[in-house]
Amino acid sequence: MLDAGGVREPPRTLGGLLRNIGPGVVVAGSVVGAGELLVAPRVGAELGFELLWAVVFACFAKFFIQLELGRQCILHNRTTIQLLDLMPGWRLRGTSWLVWLCIVGYFSVTLTLIGILGSIAGLMVVVVPAVSEYVWAVAAFLLMVLLLWRGLYRDLETMVMVMVAVFSLIVVGCLLMLSGTQYAISAAELASGFRFAMPESGAFVALALMGAVGTTAVELFMYPYWIKEKGYPQFVGPREDTPEWRDRYRGWMRVLTTDALVCTGVALAVTCAYYLLGASVLARLKVLPEGMRVVEQVSMIFTETFGGWAYALFMFGAFCTLFSSLLVCAASAGRITVDFLHQVGVLDQRADDAKLSRYLQVGFPLLWLLFILVDLRTLDFILKGANANNFFLIPLAYGVLHMAMSTAKRERMPVLVELALLITIWAVLNFTATNLFNMLVA
């Protein structure tokens, strides 16, 4: 039921909950991307089963940060930048230091998107070798521009996300089929992945794993923007000290929790499948994916399991997975940049936000293209961007924790969830510090 002010009663059934999720599904279109397709198999190929525990942790732990960030968006009806601006302390152009720090972190992760664009070009040159990777990079850029500029990306996004979902199920099926091959995973190998070991020689890729898989810092940063577009804060309505408002708030928080759980569940299943395939197939073949043809090298997890006929299926699914990530990230970058420019006073309220966002959605991919035309080290870009994503998570998590502790008692998360959030942030800091130390002393 929706009134003139936008207030809507929350769904009461499981079917109603599932029909009203959405922001997490959009984010999942970005989550299932280069981190799962390229980084997870690469880490598995390099370190074997040793970091399986870190894959599970990296996917599951961020759920609590995502949930609290969504809660704050619903309570305050504000974007991520507007929420972080509530932080006390030093300000520049009337904007919190944490906003500036997170914006720097957000755009440093652009390195990953450069690598994804290069990986798409490398994928296409394998399929059609008569055309150079430079031409394919330009072609991928022009396709993005067409879809984003004409506003067609929403329709394509739905189609691509369906294809990504089907492809992800096939990847899980691929893992299940390993039992009948020479690459079958033993119980001892699985158990070795949960010794909580921290490989000294693989610190760089271990950090990249934490930054690249699951709902990453960039996708967490995007989440409130998609929540607002879905309308959850409007459905709850302005904060009131009434039983009716509290009931709506709790009801829509159940929807948000379901949404975040779906996003986390998809990331966990797909990432574990990719990682285990890399550790079982690529590691035994001694193949370490790198360079422009990284996607072709990763395709061996399919061809060695299903047979040579699966090569075309993998390449098609890989294209959909990588291209959907580019679309979601480009669309989000335009929105976030416009929001930031308003926050620091560069734009006034009369600015044509939709038009400027459209220009930015083209401008950012153009920068990614220029990098690729100069330097084709695609997986190197992805790994460096993944590390930046890991470091970006720390100030973002700090901001989320501060907001959680500042929330009125009646609207705060349950004590157990609050404890889980604290443990999550401590574990992320500990994981980052340990691997950073290993990198410095290596």
VMD Tcl script that draws the C-alpha trace (Angstrom):
set ca {
  {0.00 0.00 0.00}
  {1.50 3.34 -1.12}
  {0.25 6.75 -0.02}
  {0.82 10.16 -1.63}
  {3.98 10.71 0.39}
  {5.62 7.52 -0.85}
  {5.14 5.54 2.38}
  {4.52 1.86 1.75}
  {3.75 -0.98 4.13}
  {6.44 -3.68 4.11}
  {5.76 -7.16 2.69}
  {4.85 -9.81 5.23}
  {5.45 -13.00 3.24}
  {8.60 -14.63 1.84}
  {7.30 -14.10 -1.68}
  {6.75 -10.42 -0.92}
  {10.27 -10.13 0.50}
  {11.82 -11.65 -2.62}
  {9.73 -9.48 -4.97}
  {10.93 -6.32 -3.22}
  {14.67 -6.98 -3.22}
  {16.74 -5.24 -5.87}
  {19.74 -3.11 -4.83}
  {21.75 -6.18 -3.87}
  {20.87 -7.85 -7.17}
  {22.17 -4.80 -9.06}
  {25.34 -4.84 -6.96}
  {25.68 -8.58 -7.60}
  {25.93 -7.72 -11.31}
  {29.16 -5.96 -10.40}
  {30.21 -8.37 -7.63}
  {30.33 -11.37 -9.98}
  {33.05 -9.88 -12.15}
  {36.81 -9.75 -12.44}
  {37.38 -10.71 -8.81}
  {35.54 -14.00 -9.21}
  {36.39 -14.75 -12.84}
  {40.06 -13.73 -12.85}
  {41.48 -13.02 -9.36}
  {40.03 -16.04 -7.49}
  {41.30 -18.64 -10.03}
  {44.66 -16.84 -10.20}
  {45.09 -16.97 -6.40}
  {43.99 -20.61 -6.38}
  {46.49 -21.42 -9.14}
  {49.31 -19.68 -7.25}
  {48.59 -20.71 -3.64}
  {46.50 -23.86 -3.97}
  {43.83 -24.49 -1.35}
  {45.66 -22.58 1.37}
  {43.48 -19.44 1.27}
  {40.05 -21.05 0.95}
  {39.21 -19.78 4.44}
  {40.04 -16.23 3.32}
  {37.68 -16.57 0.33}
  {34.82 -17.54 2.65}
  {35.71 -14.78 5.09}
  {36.09 -12.11 2.38}
  {32.63 -12.90 0.99}
  {30.74 -13.33 4.25}
  {32.33 -10.72 6.51}
  {31.36 -7.71 4.41}
  {27.70 -8.62 4.83}
  {27.59 -6.85 8.19}
  {29.16 -3.67 6.78}
  {26.70 -3.76 3.87}
  {23.76 -4.28 6.22}
  {24.68 -1.36 8.48}
  {25.37 0.97 5.54}
  {21.92 0.11 4.18}
  {20.36 0.70 7.61}
  {21.87 4.18 7.78}
  {20.61 4.99 4.29}
  {17.06 3.99 5.25}
  {17.17 5.93 8.54}
  {18.58 9.16 7.10}
  {17.52 8.92 3.41}
  {21.07 9.91 2.45}
  {23.68 8.69 0.00}
  {27.02 7.24 1.09}
  {28.79 10.59 0.67}
  {26.10 12.40 2.66}
  {26.32 9.79 5.43}
  {30.13 9.93 5.65}
  {29.92 13.72 5.79}
  {28.33 13.40 9.25}
  {31.74 12.38 10.63}
  {33.29 14.88 13.08}
  {36.75 16.36 12.53}
  {38.67 18.28 9.88}
  {36.74 19.56 6.85}
  {37.77 20.85 3.42}
  {35.28 22.93 1.41}
  {32.74 22.16 4.10}
  {33.15 18.40 3.55}
  {34.42 15.78 6.01}
  {37.95 14.43 5.70}
  {36.49 10.93 5.51}
  {34.52 11.81 2.38}
  {37.70 13.06 0.70}
  {39.61 9.96 1.77}
  {36.90 7.60 0.53}
  {36.59 9.43 -2.81}
  {40.34 9.01 -3.35}
  {39.96 5.33 -2.45}
  {36.93 4.92 -4.73}
  {38.68 6.26 -7.81}
  {41.96 4.47 -7.09}
  {40.07 1.23 -7.67}
  {39.58 2.40 -11.28}
  {42.71 0.37 -12.03}
  {40.52 -2.74 -11.83}
  {38.14 -1.38 -14.46}
  {41.06 -0.61 -16.78}
  {42.10 -4.24 -16.41}
  {38.56 -5.49 -17.06}
  {38.33 -3.50 -20.30}
  {41.69 -4.92 -21.35}
  {40.54 -8.44 -20.47}
  {37.49 -8.04 -22.70}
  {39.76 -6.92 -25.55}
  {42.04 -9.90 -24.91}
  {39.04 -12.25 -24.86}
  {37.76 -10.94 -28.19}
  {41.13 -11.12 -29.94}
  {41.29 -14.81 -29.06}
  {37.82 -15.34 -30.58}
  {38.53 -13.18 -33.66}
  {42.34 -12.98 -33.99}
  {42.17 -11.08 -37.29}
  {41.25 -7.94 -35.31}
  {43.81 -6.48 -32.88}
  {43.22 -6.07 -29.14}
  {43.36 -2.28 -29.57}
  {40.43 -2.34 -31.98}
  {38.46 -4.62 -29.68}
  {39.12 -2.30 -26.73}
  {37.74 0.63 -28.74}
  {34.75 -1.47 -29.86}
  {33.93 -2.44 -26.25}
  {34.19 1.23 -25.23}
  {31.85 2.34 -28.05}
  {29.30 -0.32 -27.09}
  {29.37 0.96 -23.51}
  {28.92 4.55 -24.69}
  {25.94 3.59 -26.85}
  {24.19 1.74 -24.03}
  {24.89 4.32 -21.31}
  {24.28 7.45 -23.38}
  {20.98 6.26 -24.83}
  {19.83 4.89 -21.49}
  {19.65 1.34 -22.83}
  {21.90 -0.15 -20.18}
  {19.01 -0.90 -17.81}
  {17.39 -3.26 -20.32}
  {20.73 -4.81 -21.21}
  {21.65 -5.06 -17.54}
  {18.63 -7.26 -16.87}
  {19.51 -9.50 -19.78}
  {23.20 -9.67 -18.91}
  {22.50 -10.34 -15.22}
  {20.32 -13.30 -16.23}
  {23.16 -14.61 -18.38}
  {25.67 -14.04 -15.58}
  {23.40 -15.91 -13.17}
  {23.09 -18.86 -15.56}
  {26.84 -18.82 -16.21}
  {27.51 -18.74 -12.47}
  {25.31 -21.81 -11.97}
  {27.27 -23.56 -14.72}
  {30.52 -22.72 -12.90}
  {29.15 -24.30 -9.72}
  {28.14 -27.32 -11.81}
  {31.64 -27.41 -13.25}
  {33.01 -27.69 -9.71}
  {30.65 -30.56 -8.90}
  {31.76 -32.43 -12.04}
  {35.40 -32.41 -10.90}
  {34.75 -35.52 -8.81}
  {34.73 -37.63 -11.96}
  {38.01 -36.26 -13.32}
  {41.71 -36.40 -12.50}
  {41.28 -33.00 -10.80}
  {38.93 -34.29 -8.10}
  {39.31 -32.45 -4.79}
  {40.01 -34.64 -1.76}
  {38.68 -34.06 1.74}
  {42.25 -33.47 2.93}
  {42.73 -30.71 0.35}
  {39.51 -29.02 1.43}
  {40.53 -29.29 5.08}
  {43.92 -27.72 4.27}
  {42.06 -24.62 3.14}
  {40.82 -24.00 6.69}
  {44.08 -24.00 8.62}
  {43.91 -20.19 8.68}
  {47.43 -20.02 7.26}
  {48.74 -16.72 5.86}
  {51.18 -17.39 2.98}
  {54.24 -15.18 3.21}
  {55.15 -15.59 -0.46}
  {51.68 -14.72 -1.72}
  {50.89 -11.60 0.31}
  {50.24 -9.42 -2.75}
  {47.64 -11.74 -4.25}
  {46.19 -12.49 -0.78}
  {45.48 -8.77 -0.31}
  {44.05 -8.65 -3.82}
  {41.76 -11.55 -2.92}
  {40.32 -9.70 0.08}
  {39.81 -6.59 -2.02}
  {38.43 -8.27 -5.15}
  {35.93 -10.91 -4.05}
  {32.57 -10.68 -2.37}
  {30.89 -7.30 -2.01}
  {33.96 -5.09 -2.34}
  {34.44 -1.61 -0.89}
  {33.43 -0.03 -4.20}
  {30.22 -2.05 -4.34}
  {29.49 -1.22 -0.69}
  {29.99 2.45 -1.57}
  {27.47 2.09 -4.43}
  {24.85 0.28 -2.35}
  {22.99 3.26 -0.78}
  {22.63 4.89 -4.22}
  {20.74 1.86 -5.50}
  {18.75 1.66 -2.24}
  {17.54 5.21 -2.78}
  {16.65 4.46 -6.41}
  {14.66 1.43 -5.26}
  {12.81 3.70 -2.78}
  {13.29 1.96 0.60}
  {13.83 5.24 2.57}
  {10.68 6.72 1.02}
  {8.72 3.56 1.82}
  {9.71 3.81 5.51}
  {8.93 7.54 5.60}
  {10.42 10.36 7.72}
  {11.53 9.28 11.18}
  {8.73 9.48 13.73}
  {8.46 8.28 17.31}
  {5.35 6.22 16.58}
  {4.61 2.47 16.62}
  {3.54 2.67 12.95}
  {6.89 4.11 11.82}
  {8.89 1.62 13.88}
  {6.87 -1.25 12.39}
  {7.55 -0.01 8.83}
  {11.23 0.48 9.65}
  {11.61 -3.07 10.98}
  {9.66 -4.47 8.03}
  {11.76 -2.77 5.36}
  {14.92 -3.69 7.26}
  {13.86 -7.33 6.82}
  {13.65 -6.68 3.10}
  {17.08 -5.02 3.14}
  {18.56 -7.92 5.12}
  {17.16 -10.39 2.59}
  {18.56 -8.28 -0.24}
  {22.04 -8.20 1.30}
  {21.92 -11.94 2.06}
  {21.09 -12.75 -1.57}
  {24.02 -10.61 -2.73}
  {26.36 -12.29 -0.21}
  {25.12 -15.80 -1.01}
  {25.67 -15.36 -4.75}
  {29.16 -13.98 -4.18}
  {30.09 -16.78 -1.76}
  {28.93 -19.65 -3.98}
  {30.44 -18.33 -7.20}
  {33.74 -17.18 -5.69}
  {34.35 -20.46 -3.88}
  {33.63 -22.35 -7.10}
  {36.10 -20.25 -9.11}
  {38.76 -20.46 -6.41}
  {38.50 -24.23 -6.02}
  {38.60 -24.69 -9.80}
  {41.77 -22.61 -9.94}
  {43.35 -24.55 -7.06}
  {42.44 -27.95 -8.50}
  {42.77 -27.48 -12.27}
  {45.12 -24.56 -12.95}
  {47.48 -25.35 -10.05}
  {47.89 -28.97 -11.18}
  {48.48 -27.83 -14.78}
  {50.95 -25.23 -13.47}
  {49.13 -22.46 -15.37}
  {49.39 -18.99 -13.81}
  {46.94 -16.69 -15.65}
  {48.43 -13.35 -16.73}
  {48.65 -10.91 -19.65}
  {46.05 -10.01 -22.27}
  {45.01 -13.65 -22.74}
  {44.22 -14.17 -19.08}
  {40.59 -15.12 -19.85}
  {41.69 -17.78 -22.34}
  {44.02 -19.26 -19.72}
  {41.27 -19.31 -17.08}
  {39.00 -21.06 -19.61}
  {40.96 -24.26 -18.92}
  {38.87 -24.74 -15.77}
  {35.95 -25.40 -18.16}
  {37.66 -27.26 -20.99}
  {39.50 -29.61 -18.62}
  {36.24 -30.42 -16.83}
  {33.54 -30.41 -19.52}
  {35.72 -30.91 -22.58}
  {36.80 -28.75 -25.50}
  {33.21 -28.01 -26.52}
  {32.80 -25.84 -23.38}
  {35.39 -23.31 -24.57}
  {32.87 -21.18 -26.47}
  {30.42 -21.33 -23.54}
  {33.08 -20.08 -21.15}
  {34.19 -17.23 -23.41}
  {30.60 -16.06 -23.90}
  {29.88 -16.22 -20.17}
  {33.15 -14.45 -19.37}
  {32.26 -11.61 -21.74}
  {28.84 -11.16 -20.10}
  {30.38 -11.26 -16.61}
  {33.10 -8.70 -17.34}
  {30.94 -6.39 -19.45}
  {28.16 -6.25 -16.84}
  {30.75 -5.14 -14.25}
  {31.87 -2.30 -16.52}
  {28.29 -1.15 -17.09}
  {27.32 -1.12 -13.40}
  {30.56 0.61 -12.34}
  {30.34 3.26 -15.08}
  {26.71 4.01 -14.23}
  {27.53 4.27 -10.52}
  {30.62 6.44 -11.09}
  {28.50 9.09 -12.79}
  {26.03 9.24 -9.90}
  {28.70 9.25 -7.20}
  {30.77 11.99 -8.88}
  {27.75 14.26 -9.28}
  {26.85 13.69 -5.62}
  {30.42 14.55 -4.56}
  {30.49 17.74 -6.68}
  {27.27 18.87 -5.00}
  {28.73 18.04 -1.59}
  {31.85 20.20 -2.07}
  {29.87 23.06 -3.59}
  {31.09 22.82 -7.19}
  {27.51 22.21 -8.39}
  {24.43 24.02 -7.15}
  {20.98 22.53 -6.76}
  {19.91 23.85 -10.15}
  {22.46 21.77 -12.03}
  {21.21 19.25 -14.58}
  {22.43 16.18 -12.68}
  {21.10 13.63 -15.17}
  {22.89 15.26 -18.10}
  {26.19 15.65 -16.23}
  {25.99 12.06 -14.98}
  {25.55 10.92 -18.58}
  {28.66 12.80 -19.67}
  {30.65 11.29 -16.81}
  {29.42 7.80 -17.66}
  {31.16 8.27 -21.00}
  {34.18 10.21 -19.71}
  {35.34 7.62 -17.18}
  {35.34 4.69 -19.64}
  {37.27 6.90 -22.08}
  {40.04 7.26 -19.48}
  {40.06 3.48 -18.97}
  {40.40 3.03 -22.73}
  {43.34 5.46 -22.96}
  {45.22 3.49 -20.30}
  {44.64 0.21 -22.14}
  {45.84 1.67 -25.43}
  {49.13 2.55 -23.70}
  {49.60 -0.46 -21.40}
  {48.09 -3.92 -21.94}
  {49.02 -5.48 -18.57}
  {45.40 -6.33 -17.79}
  {45.65 -8.70 -14.82}
  {48.35 -6.51 -13.29}
  {45.86 -3.61 -13.34}
  {43.17 -5.83 -11.83}
  {45.39 -7.05 -8.99}
  {46.58 -3.52 -8.15}
  {43.02 -2.23 -8.24}
  {41.95 -5.10 -5.99}
  {44.62 -4.12 -3.46}
  {43.39 -0.53 -3.58}
  {39.88 -1.88 -2.97}
  {41.11 -3.65 0.15}
  {42.71 -0.49 1.58}
  {39.61 1.55 0.65}
  {37.51 -0.82 2.78}
  {39.24 0.33 5.99}
  {38.15 4.01 6.09}
  {34.72 3.05 4.77}
  {34.31 0.44 7.52}
  {35.46 3.01 10.10}
  {32.80 5.43 8.93}
  {30.12 2.74 9.05}
  {31.18 1.75 12.58}
  {31.02 5.39 13.74}
  {27.51 5.75 12.30}
  {26.41 2.50 13.95}
  {27.66 3.59 17.38}
  {25.98 7.00 16.98}
  {22.55 5.58 16.15}
  {19.77 5.92 18.71}
  {19.37 2.77 20.82}
  {15.87 2.03 19.55}
  {17.08 1.99 15.93}
  {20.45 0.29 16.41}
  {21.29 -3.16 15.15}
  {20.86 -6.15 17.50}
  {23.75 -6.73 19.91}
  {24.92 -9.90 18.13}
  {25.01 -8.13 14.76}
  {26.88 -5.23 16.36}
  {29.43 -7.69 17.76}
  {29.76 -9.34 14.33}
  {30.43 -5.93 12.77}
  {33.18 -5.22 15.31}
  {34.78 -8.63 14.75}
  {34.56 -8.13 10.98}
  {36.38 -4.82 11.06}
  {39.03 -6.18 13.45}
  {39.60 -9.20 11.19}
  {39.88 -7.05 8.03}
  {42.44 -4.81 9.74}
  {44.41 -7.81 11.01}
  {44.36 -9.55 7.60}
  {45.50 -6.37 5.83}
  {48.25 -5.58 8.35}
  {49.64 -9.13 8.28}
  {49.83 -9.33 4.49}
  {51.19 -5.79 4.20}
  {53.97 -6.73 6.62}
  {54.71 -9.88 4.60}
  {54.93 -7.81 1.43}
  {57.38 -5.35 3.00}
  {59.70 -8.01 4.39}
  {59.58 -10.31 1.34}
}
mol new
graphics top color blue
foreach p $ca { graphics top sphere $p radius 0.5 }
foreach p [lrange $ca 0 end-1] q [lrange $ca 1 end] { graphics top cylinder $p $q radius 0.2 }
display resetview
